[in-house]
Amino acid sequence: MRTFNHVGLITDTIPEGAVYNEGLSVWLTDFNQSPNRIEFLKFEAGSCMPELVQKQGHIAYTVPSLEAELKDKNILFGPAVCDEHLTIAFIEEEGIAIELMEIK
């Protein structure tokens, strides 16, 4: 079962309080600090993230098993291990990017 986690919105300017993720070439805010669970993202040229994510943003869900959720899906990116507690992947559903997050 998917549980809503956050929404990622694209911006043309570096958002206040954003940190830079060099590996993904993106500035992003901490959705945990947003009362509406919004992650603002500003991508730099050359980002490895899928164009759909860079242009339209995404909806993110926590899932109990990333492997099970990815079965027979249109995978755009990942799975990618972020740290010992988090693995993510992006899929396309209904023409939009969906981020799936497995938290251990």
C-alpha positions, 0 to 999 in steps of 0.5 A: 500500500502506498502512503502519501509522503510529499509533492515535488514542485519545479521552480526556476530560482534556487528556493530559500533554504535549499541544499544542493545535491551534486550527484543529481545536479538539483537544488531542493528543499526539505519537505519535512519543513513544509506544512504542506509537504512540498519539496521545491526543486531547481534542476541544473543543466546536465542533471541525470534525473528524467525529463518528466521529473525535471519539467513537471515535478512529482508525487512521492509515496512511501511503500513497504517494498520497492521491489514489489511496487516496481514490478511491471512498472515503467521505471524512469530512474532507480532504484537508487540507495540514498542512505542506509535508511532510504531507497527511491525510484521514479516511475511514470503513471498516468503521464506523471512522475511518481517517486516511490520511497522505501524507508527502513 
